[in-house]
Amino acid sequence: MTKQERAVRTRRSLIRSAAQAFELHGYAQAKLADISARAGVSPGALHFHFESKAAVARTVETTAGVSLRRAAWLAQPPDTNALQRLTNASHALGELLRTDVVARAGFRLNCEAVVGGALNLRQEWRGCVEQLLAEAAAEGLLNTRRASRTDVAATIVAATTGLEVLGRRDPEWLSRRTLTGLWRAVLPSLATPEALAGLDPGGTGIRSTRREAEEGALNAELEKTGVAPT
Amino acid sequence: MTKQERAVRTRRSLIRSAAQAFELHGYAQAKLADISARAGVSPGALHFHFESKAAVARTVETTAGVSLRRAAWLAQPPDTNALQRLTNASHALGELLRTDVVARAGFRLNCEAVVGGALNLRQEWRGCVEQLLAEAAAEGLLNTRRASRTDVAATIVAATTGLEVLGRRDPEWLSRRTLTGLWRAVLPSLATPEALAGLDPGGTGIRSTRREAEEGALNAELEKTGVAPT
């Protein structure tokens, strides 16, 4: 293994163990010594990669952001309609938050605005929901006789935010089962009968996207810092 | 004013200023000296009523619990159907969280499990949603052709939880407008067409219930501690 490869591996492992420490103890209580020990490296190696706890936290957040964006993106194949893409994207995000500690810890740090910065993942998700509903409207899929597009967007943002928050204590809230139930409950109010017939509230074709998104995020983060895999 | 009346007034004012301090600085950073100063009393007077910061926080939580229960209860006149009562209850809770600092701070302390204890307000709300949906089913109001009652209950709990969390940064999420939009988006999926026609997503007859619930909660808390208004 070259020196470069070892640096990549160490940085990756530090990001993951920082995420574990933040999730377990919270940002304020997490100790750098614990993070380096979890990653199996010396405190000096941690300081080579990150100048402070805030710097590690920011990297966990940006890595989570990249993972979540990629997962949402990969869940939207171009041949599916906008409502199915929205459903798929929510399933991809739920799965990532359920299974990837870096995505989960980064998302929470970001929601709690622990280390500041311009990244706002909840806002990004809201933008994504609004964009896909606008596309769904353009595709003639929406039935806005009773509820406006604004009502529907706010409801989806609120419900998915609620699932994320409730899922912190009980991962069942982020399960495919619960998310599928959410879409079964919401889609009939917002889709035309014709569109509804073709939609799968359980999501389509998103089985293997998670690992890709996760790997991709770590590589993207590493490229940015110059400690990239070759 | 009798000594008894002064004690009631002081305790009430301490509960309110503690809630303000917890909301402003968070539980960990809130200072007892600041709480007594805000209430316009000496630190000794605070210690006469509460033995510790945790004791004040627990009282803020239980007071919030009483307020929220009363508000939800008062919003459910017996001559309305179960779906309208559920809609009304959510509006009453939204209004209370938006306008009453004790309800808001107590709810957050409880969600974050800051001082421990058996009270679980999110769980109570979930129970209330499930109970009212069971009553709605018994009244023949539900259309569960697409979404099961479990789906619908989880969706309503998730969406209202999301509104509370998002409302911490932006009170618009807890406005009557947003909540009305939520019900416009959700009711068509869960109510029969006949039931839907008679439902008001904006809530009915809940204009003056808040002050009653708030006053009631403080009085109930004071009665319990023996420092009750006569």
Contacts between the chains, C-beta under 8 A, distances in Angstrom:
chain1	res1	chain2	res2	distance
A	122	B	166	7.7
A	146	B	184	5.7
A	146	B	185	7.9
A	146	B	187	7.9
A	146	B	188	5.1
A	147	B	181	6.8
A	147	B	184	4.2
A	147	B	185	4.0
A	147	B	188	7.2
A	148	B	181	7.1
A	148	B	184	7.6
A	150	B	181	6.5
A	151	B	181	3.4
A	151	B	182	7.1
A	151	B	184	5.0
A	151	B	185	4.6
A	152	B	185	5.0
A	154	B	173	7.8
A	154	B	178	5.7
A	154	B	181	5.6
A	154	B	182	6.8
A	154	B	185	7.9
A	155	B	159	5.9
A	155	B	181	6.9
A	155	B	182	5.1
A	155	B	185	4.1
A	155	B	186	6.5
A	157	B	162	7.0
A	157	B	166	7.5
A	158	B	158	7.7
A	158	B	159	4.5
A	158	B	160	7.6
A	158	B	162	3.5
A	158	B	163	4.9
A	158	B	166	6.5
A	158	B	173	7.1
A	158	B	178	7.9
A	158	B	182	6.6
A	159	B	155	5.9
A	159	B	158	4.5
A	159	B	159	4.1
A	159	B	162	5.8
A	160	B	158	7.6
A	160	B	162	7.0
A	161	B	161	7.7
A	161	B	162	3.6
A	161	B	165	5.9
A	161	B	166	5.9
A	162	B	157	7.0
A	162	B	158	3.5
A	162	B	159	5.8
A	162	B	160	7.0
A	162	B	161	3.6
A	162	B	162	3.5
A	162	B	163	7.8
A	162	B	165	7.1
A	163	B	158	4.9
A	163	B	162	7.8
A	165	B	161	5.9
A	165	B	162	7.1
A	165	B	165	5.3
A	166	B	122	7.7
A	166	B	157	7.5
A	166	B	158	6.5
A	166	B	161	5.9
A	173	B	154	7.7
A	173	B	158	7.1
A	178	B	154	5.6
A	178	B	158	7.9
A	181	B	147	6.8
A	181	B	148	7.1
A	181	B	150	6.5
A	181	B	151	3.4
A	181	B	154	5.5
A	181	B	155	6.8
A	182	B	151	7.1
A	182	B	154	6.8
A	182	B	155	5.0
A	182	B	158	6.6
A	184	B	146	5.7
A	184	B	147	4.2
A	184	B	148	7.5
A	184	B	151	5.0
A	185	B	146	7.9
A	185	B	147	4.0
A	185	B	151	4.6
A	185	B	152	5.1
A	185	B	154	7.9
A	185	B	155	4.1
A	185	B	186	6.9
A	185	B	189	5.3
A	185	B	190	6.8
A	186	B	155	6.5
A	186	B	185	6.9
A	186	B	186	7.0
A	186	B	189	6.4
A	187	B	146	7.9
A	187	B	189	7.6
A	188	B	146	5.1
A	188	B	147	7.2
A	188	B	188	6.9
A	188	B	189	4.4
A	189	B	185	5.3
A	189	B	186	6.4
A	189	B	187	7.6
A	189	B	188	4.3
A	189	B	189	4.5
A	190	B	185	6.8
